Amino acid sequence: MRTTKIKEISENLGKLEIELEYLVEAWLQIVECRQVLTWTYAYGYYLPADEPAKKELFEFLQCQAAALEKLHECAEGEVQANLMEKISATDIVGYANFQRKLVHLTSVTRNHFEKLVTALQNDLSDVTIFLLDFASTSLSQKDASSLNISTNTTQVKPD
């Protein structure tokens, strides 16, 4: 299937198959992430009830995995809608925007899933560090306060 679809898109766009490697990377990322996501449900089911912070981190990481849906929508939906049809020479900008978007979504999705896998491999042991790091880089003060964590990353020196 990979070869057939890439060959067809290559012919429609007038591009070499190697220039479409970003599509293959996106599709492979989708497959890999779906496999990981399947196993996370079993992992979450067996999380101990007496460790709510780990459960909260696990649920947060699963929500971050929603980037997979955006990637899947772009890789499948937009490819079907745009790239399977012949693109006119005047739509070079549209193609470049699509390519940039797909490469970005692939990277973001890979990043989220790498964090998810790493956290699960470490048995969610870095729950405090992860939440503080995330709070300092991604959350607004209001969001962080709703999680009862501080976005102040001042170092405390031991006595």
Buried (B, 14 or more C-beta within 10 A) or exposed (E): EEEEBBEEBBEBBEBEBEEBEBBBBBBEBBEBBEEBBEEBEEBBEEBEEEBEEBBBBBEBBBEBBEBBEEBBEBBEEEBEEBBEEEBEEEEEEEBEEBBEBBBEBBBBBBEBBEBBBEBBEEEBEBBEEBBBEBBBEEBEEEEBEEEEBEBEEEEEEEE
